[in-house]
Amino acid sequence: MPSIGPPRGRPARYPLAVFDFDGTLADTRKPITMSANHALEELGYAKRPDAEIQHLVGLPLAAVMGTLAGLNSAAGDAAAWDTSAGDTAAGDTAAGDERVDALCVAYRAAFVRYASGNSPMYEGAADALDTLLNAGVVLAVATSRSRRSLEMFLEAHALQDKFTVLAGGDDVHRGKPHPEMLEFVLAGAGFMRDEAIMIGDTTHDMFMGRDAGMHTCAVTYGNHDRDRLAAADPTYFADHASEIPAHVLGEDSPLSSLDG
């Protein structure tokens, strides 16, 4: 496990880079949509379009499955999960609902089958991590995926030794987009919020980073497209994983992505 704390000399614009996992480092869109629809169909709910499922990726699983089944009041509107609109975290909406619990159990069982061989790393993602590590940047992951599931994926892709802090959905009481997960990471890694950047593929990641007081980098190759991500006003955009290090290290023009 890499060392904890700011690297001596702080060579990077952001000495701590926090990554989402699904849709940012690994392409899990196919097993996620297949597993969600498998669970819905198994328990008597209508299957949902892939785009609708991908819109919710990044939120706690109970919020995702409850919304897809029509059991949540927010009806999948991403704006409803923006914590600036209120104090209720996305994961609280379906808390204690046995129907949602059953959907989550069915989803997890299906995902074990569908994810095998269907979750490749994005092109350039592994090299981007190595570039940052070689520059002395500390890496972390903040994901709604459970800690156990995250660790299994990291081991499958030989990434388990690259990250100093891991934050899974079961490490916090309030899931994305509430900033608790990033507060957990900052405390564990020993950094201030202005020393860190949140990198993710959904507006949920961007809202979480914003509400934690951090700058953000939106990757446009994952679950949310550039237009949707732009609504969350990220500090930077990355259209390919290879573009991420320049933003983190400060090798681009500061905040250049906001110009165009």
N, C-alpha and C positions, 0 to 999 in steps of 0.2 A: 504494500500500500504506500503511495507517495506520502511525503511528509506534509504536516499540517502547518499552516501559517504563511504569511506573505514571503515570496522569494526575496532574497537579499538584493537590493538595488532596484526592485520593482521595474523590470525592463518593459513590461507591457502596459498598454493603456488600461487594461483591466487584468490585474494579476489573478483574479478568480473568474473562471468561465463555467457557468452552470448550464448544462444541457438537458433538455427534454429527451426522451428516448424514442417513443413511437412517432414516426413521421419526421424525425429530426436526424437521428443516427441510423435507425433501421426502418425499412419499409414493411410495416406490419398491417397495411391497409387491407390486404386480401384476407388474412386470417381473422381480423377483427370483424369485418363485415359479414363474413361467412359464419362466424361463431355467434354473432348477435342475431342473425336471422334464423340460425339453427335453434337457438334458445327460444326465440319468439314463437316459431312454428311448433316446437315441441310442447309448449305450454298453452297453445291455442290462440295466440295473438297473430295478427297480420304481419307478414314480412314487410320490411321497409326498404326504400331505395338506398343504394350504397352511399349516395351523396348525403342523404340525411344522417346516416350513421357517422360518416366521416366528419360532418359538421360538429358532432358532439364529442369526438375523440379528444381525450385530454382531461375531461371531467371525471369525477369519481364514477366507478362502474354502476353503483346504485342509481345515480342521477341519469346516466346514459340509458340503462335498461328501463327504468321507470318512465322516462320521457318517451322512448320508442314504443312502449306498450300503452301509452296514453294515461299513465297513472300519476304523472306529475303535472302540477298546475302551469309550469313554465312552458310546456309544449315545445321544448327544444329551441326556444329563442335565446341565442347567445347573449343578447343584451341583458336578459334576466339574470344571468350568472355574474354579471359585472358587479363586483362588490361595492362600487361607488353608488349603486342604486339601493343598497340596503345591507343589513348585517348578516343575512342568512347565507350560509355557504351552500354550494351546489349539492354536496353530499347529504345535507340535512333534509332535503325535500322528501326523500323517500325513506327516511330512517324509520325502522321498526315495521315496515310494511312486509308482511310475509310473502306477498305475491312478488315483490321486487327481489326479496331474498332468494326465492326459488328461481327467478330469472337469472340472477347472478351465479348461482350454483350451476345451472345448465350452461351458461355462457363459459364458465371456467372449464368445465368438463369438455366442451366442444373445442375450446381454444387449444387445449393440450394436443388434440388431434390435428387441427388445421394449421397450427403454427410451425410444425415440424417441416423444415425445408422450404417454408413460404415466407421467411422473414429476413431477407438479405440486408446487409449494410448498404447504405446509399453510396454511390460512387464518390470517392474522395473523402468520405467521412473518417475512415481510419487514419488516412494520411493527415487530415486536418488535426486530429487529436495528437498525433505524434509531433507535428509541427509546434503545437502549443506547448506540449510537455518539454520539448527540446529548448524552448524559449523560457522555461521556468514558470509557466502558467500552471496554477493549481486547477484541477478539473473536478467537477461534481455533476451529479445527475439529480434532477427533480422530476418525478414522474408519478402519475396516478396509479401506475401498476404497483402491485404489492412488492415488498422488498424481496420476498422469495422468488417471485417471477422475474423481477429485474435481475437478480443475481444469476439466475439460470440463463437468461439471455446474454448477459455479459460474458459468462463462461463459454457459452456456445460460440461467441465471436472473438474469444481470447482478449477481452477488454477488461477483465476483472482487476488487473493491476494498474489501470490507468487513472482511476478515480479515487480521490481522497475522501469524499463524503458522498453517500448515497441517501436519498430521501425518497421513500416509497409512500404510497397512499396510506399505508397502515402505520406510518411513523408520525402522522399528524392527526389532529381532531377535525380540522377543516381543510377540505381539499381545494384544488384549483377551482376558481381563480383567486381564492383567498391567499394572502401572502405568507401564511404560517409556514408553508413548506420551504420557502426561501429564507425565512427567519431561522428555521432549523439548520439549513445549510450554512448560512453565514456564521451562526454560533459554532457549528462543528468545525468549520474551516478556519475560523479566526480572522475574518475580514469584516470591513465596514461595507455598507451598501454601495457607496460610491466607488469601491474598488472592484465591483463585480458586475457581470453582465449576464442576463438570462437569454438563452438561445432556444427558440422553439418554433413549431410550425403552426400553432393555432392562436387565435385571439385570447384563449384562456391563458396561455403562457405569457402573452404580452400584457394582459391585464394584471396577472399575478406579479410580473416584474415591475410594472408601473406602481402598483400599490405597495410594493416592498421598497420603493424609492430607488430602483435600479434602472440602468439603461437596458435596452432590449435589442435583440437581433432576430428578425423574422425570416425563416427560411421558407421559400415559396414552392418547394418541390414536394411538400407533405400533404397534410389533410385539408388545409385552408389555402385558397389561392391568394394572389397578391392583393386583389381588390378587397377581399374580406379582411386580410391582415392590415391593410392600410387604415381601416376604420379604427384599429387599436393604436395607431400612431407609434409604430416602433421607431427606435433610434436608427436602425440600419435594416437593410434587406440583404439577403443572400440568395441568389438564384441557383447556386450550386454549393455543395459543401466545401469545395476548395476556396470559396470566397470568405469563409468565416474567419480564418486566422488573421487576415488583414484588418478586419474590424477590431478584433480582440487586441492585437499587438500594436495597433496604431500606425500601420503601414499604408493606410489610405489617407485621404484628406479628412480631418475630423468632421464627423456628422455629415459626410458627403452624400450619403444616401438620401438625406432629407431634401436634396436639391432637385431630384429628378425622378 
